Amino acid sequence: KCGSLTYDPPEKKRPDYVEFHIANAVAPKSIFSDPDYLKNCLLELMDKAEKEYGVNGLCTRTWLNSLPKWLALFPEEWQKNLGEPVKDVESNFGFWGQFVSARGSFNHKYADLLRKTKEFPYYPRFSCCTFEALRNHLLVTDSSHTTHTRSS
């Protein structure tokens, strides 16, 4: 729906938030190749979810929430809301997505780490924040490069 991000309708337990999911719509490039790409995906997601559901926040549980370059996209509120790493492995991309390279092939680097250490390189963590905090963070952190214009 929004580049490499999609979202679900709000759930009763968090009626003001949408949960979003991450995929790589720019393969064989990484979603991190263009510093503006994920920022624009997040801004678009917030605009669409706000119009569609009247929500004011977003959340996700992913292994990316243990990756510093992903966390740099999010405000202090996201960092404060980070849950503990989930180590009970499940069969979803929140765990296993780290073993898929940007090209869509097997990520040998992370697989070798798993074999060597018997631990995942990154464990999923849940977090959430308000649209206001995320918009402020994204637009302030690098306003000279942001190409998204918020629709009214």
N, C-alpha and C positions, 0 to 999 in steps of 0.2 A: 504494500500500500504506500510506503514512504521510502523509496529506495531499497535499502537493505533491512528495513525495519517493518514489522507488522504489529498489530495490536489486537487484543481481544476486548469484547464489551466489558464494562465494569461488572464486578461480582458483588454480591450482597455484603460480603465481609469488608470490602473497600469500595463503596459506591462512587466515590469521587476520583478514583484512580483507574487507569487502564494498565493492564500488564502487557508489556511488549516483548517481541521475539526478534532475534537477530539471524540474518542469513547473509551470504555474500552475493549481492546482485551485480557486482562489478568484476567477478572472476574473469580472467585469471589474475587480476590485480587484487591487492589486499584492500579491505575496507579502510585501512589506515594510510594508504598510499597518498591520498589527497587530504591534507589537513582540514579542508572545509567539508568534505563529503559527509561524514557522520554528523557534524554540526547541523548541516542542512537537512539531513534525514530526521534528526531529532526535532528541529524547528517545524518541519512539515508535519511530523507525527502529532506534535502538540496542537497545531492549528486544526488539523483534521479531527482529532479526538475531541477537542473542545467543541467544535461545531456539531459533530455527530452525536456526542453523548453528554455534553455539558459538564465534563469532568475538569478537574484542575490539577491533576497529578499523574505520575507514571511510576511503574515499578517493573522489576524483572529479577529473575534468579538465573544466573549464568556464571560460567567459569571466568568470563571476561571481568566480572567484578573482583577478581583477584589479580588482574593485569594492570600495572600502573598506567600504561598509555590509554587504556579505556577509562580508568578512573579519573584521568585528567580532564575528560570531557564534562564531568559532573561537578556540581557545587558542593560546598561544605555540608549542606543538608544531606546529600547523598552519602557522603563519607560517614557522617554521624549515624545514619540509619543502616549502615552495612551490618548484616547479620554475620554470624559465625560461619566459617566454611563448612559445607555439608560433605561429610566423608562417607556416608552410606551411599555407595554408587548405585545410580539408577540408569536405565537404558533410554536416555534422551540426550539431545545435543547440548543441554546445559552442562553435562559432564563430558560427553564424547566429541563435541564440536572442535575441541582443541586438537584432535587428531586428524582433522581435515585441513589441508593446506589451502592457501588462497586460490590455488589452481583447481581445487576440488579433488586433489589426490591425497594420498596418505602422508601425514606429517611425521616423517621419520625422526626428526629431532626430538619431539615430545614423546614419541613412542620409545625411543632409546632411553630417555629419562625415566619413563615408567618402568621399563624392564630393569634398569640399573638400580633404581631406588625402591621399587615396589610401591611407589606413591605417584598419584597424578601430579603433573607439574602445577596445575591450578585446580582448585576446588570451587564449585559454585557457591555463591553467596547471594542472598536476597538484599535488595535495597529499593528505596523509593525517595521521591522528592516532589515538591510542587512544581507546576509549570512556571510559576513566577520565579522561583529560585533558579531553575535551569535556564530559562530565557535570559535572565540577568547575567548568569555566569557565561553562557555562550556568546552573548552579544558584547559583553565587557572584555572577556579574555582575549578576543582577537577581532575586534570590530573592523579592522582594516581589510580582513580577508573574507568576512562573511558576505556571501552573495544572496542570501535569503532575504526576502522582504516580507514582513508579516502582513498577511491579508487581513482586512477588517471585516 
